[in-house]
């Protein structure tokens, strides 16, 4: 009788453990939700900084392109400051051109060279072609 009672107790515990195991499949993973909310919180905190960095890059590009042909005044100073910022190779400052580009996922050298090519094209004596090609044809 004791053996039978002991075995039925064992079977009952085993069945209870099986029920617990099945029920645990449908319980939420608390660690997973904590990680999820941590990642979500981190992304929302970084987004304003990235938007600020994008606004700085956009403003510098606009100042560089809009004020290229201006010869004096505050507009020329805006161009000069934007050009110095873009051409600066140092990345010590958090809002340096290089750091902003890298944070936003852009290649700083690629953007820098693109802006320099744009400037060269706009300031060429004969727009639409290279100066030396025109000189060769004329001479």
N, C-alpha and C positions, 0 to 999 in steps of 0.2 A: 504494500500500500504506500509506504514511504517512497519507494523507487518510482512508483507511478505518479505520486504527487510531485516529487522532485522533477521528473521529466516533463510533466504538464506545466510546471512553473517555468522550466527552462524553455519550453515551446512558447509559452505566453510571453516571456521576455524577448525571445527571438522575433516573435511576431510584432511585438511592440517596437523593437529596434528596426524592423523592416518598414513599419508604418512611419517611423521617424525619418528614415532614410528617404522614403518616397516624398514625404511632406517637405523635407529639406530641399528637394529639387525645385520647389515652387516658392521658396522664400527668397527675398531680395538679397543680393550680396551687398552688405553694408560697405565693405572696402571699395567695391567698384563704384558705388554712388558717391563716396567721398572723393575718389579720384576724379570722377566726372565733374563734380561741382568745383573742385580745385582748378581743374583745367579751364572750365567755363569762367570762373572768377578771374583767372590770370589773363585770359584773352580779353575780357571786357576792360580790365585795368590797363592793358597795353594799347588798346585801340585808340584812345585819345592822344597818346604820345605819337603813335604812327600817323594819325591824321595831322597833327602839328608838324611833324617832319615832312610830310607830303606837301603841306601848305608852304613851308619854308622853301622847299625845292622848287615848287611851282612859282612862287613869288620871285625867287632869284632868276629863274629862267625867263620869266616875263620881263623883269628889269633889264636883263641882259639883251633880250631880243628887241624890246620896244624902244630902248634908248641907245641903240647902236650908233645911229647917225647924228645924234645930238652932240653939239660941239662945246657947249658951256652950260652952266647952271646946275641946279640940283638934279636934273634928269641925267646929266653926264656923270655926276657923282654916284648916282644909283647904278649906272652901267659899270663904272670902275669898281665899285665895291662888290657887285655881283661877279664880275670877272675875276677879281682877286680871290673871292671865296671859292669859285669853281676851280680855279687853277691851283689853289693851295694843296700841296701834297701831304701835309701833316694831318694826322688824325688824332691829335691829343684832345681836342675839344669834342664833347658829345654831339654837338650840332655842326660838326665839320661836314663838308661836302661828301667826303669819303664815308664817314660813319652813317650819315643819313641814307646815302645810296645803298650801302650794304644792309642796313636795317630794313629797308623797304624791298630788298631783293633785287636791286639794280646793280649792274656793273659800273662802278664810278668812272673807270677809264673809257668805257664805251660811250657813256653820256658826255664826258668831257671832250672826247675827240669829235663826237657829233656836233657839239656846240661850236667847237673851233672850226670845223669844216663849214658850218653854216655861216659863221662870221667871215671866213675867207671868201666864200661865194658872194656874200652881200657887199663886201668892201672891194671886190675886184673892179678894176677900171672898166672892163668890158663885161657886163653881166651876161651870164649864160655860157661863157667860155673862159678858158684860162688866158691870162695876160700874155704869156710867152707864145702861145699859139697865134694870137692876133699879131704880135710883133713879128713873128716869123713870116707870116703871110704878107704883111705890109712891107717888109724889108727885103 
